Amino acid sequence: MKAIYPDNGDGDREAVPGVRPETEGAADVTSLMLEVDGEAFALSPNEFGGTDYAWLSGPNTGYGFGVSPTPDLSADEHVENIRDFLAHVDPTTGYLEDD
């Protein structure tokens, strides 16, 4: 413990593993904003070790997609994911095409 923690290794006696305190009024965590082919996306980490892509400029509020896992993807790889998504969106509805 002392090799990891610089103090005496006692840590916080009030800490509860796996519980993160809620921060009142905190905004959603967004790690990256990207514009791809004129469309704006907000990227944020999800609970599955992946990325949620919120389509900010799309016609349907709250619509987007997710990819898991996505450890250490480059910006170019995120752009590729977004372009793949956009290639499958029906321009009439703004939703993924039906197969």
N, C-alpha and C positions, 0 to 999 in steps of 0.2 A: 504494500500500500504506500509506503513512504516514497518509493521510486516514482509512483504516479502522482501522488498528492504532496505538495511541498510542505503542508503543515504536519501535524502529528498523525494524520491518517484517520482521525475520528470522523471527519465529514460532518454533514448537517444531520443532526439527530431527528429533525422534523421532516426530512425528505421521505417521500413515498415513491418507490420504484414504479415506473410506468405511468405516473400521474403528472400531467403538466398543468400547472395552475392556469385558469382562464384569465385573460387580460381583457378587462372591460373596454369595449370600444375599439379593440385592435382590428385592423384591416387584415384581410386574407394575405397570407405570405405569397408574394410574387417574386420569383427570382429573376425573371427575364421577360422583356417585351420585345417582340419581333414583328417587323412588317415584311410580309412575303407577297410579292406580286400584287401590291396595293391593298392587301388585307392585313389587319392588325390582330395579333394574338398575344395573350398573356400566358406565360408558362409558369407553372408552380409544381412543386414536388407533391406527390400523393403518398398515401399510406402504404402502397405496395412497392415502394422503391422505384416508382416510375414518374412520369410527368403528365400532368393535366394541361391540355391546350385549350384555352377559352378563346373562342372566335369573337373578338370584340367588335369588329366591323361587319359581321355577318347579319343577315336579315332576321335571324331568330335569336332573341335574347337568351343568354345562358347556354347556347349550343356550342359544342366543341367535341373533343375526343381525348382519349388517354392512351398512353403507351407504357407498358411495363415489361421488364425492368429497363431503366435507362441510366445506368451508372456512367457518369462522366462523358455524356454525349457532347460533341462539339456543336457550335452554333450552326455549322453547315449540315450536320446530321439532323438537328431540329428543323432546319429549313426543309430538308428532304422529307421529313415526316409530315410537315404542313402541306407541302406541295402534293404529296400522295393523297392526303385527305381532300384537298381542294379538287383534285382530279376526279374524285368520285362523288362530288356534290352535284345534285341535280340543280341546274341554274334556275329552274322554274320555282322549285319549292325551297331551296336553300338547305335541304337536308340530304343526307347520303342517299344515293340512288337505290331503288329497290332492285334486287337481283331477279 
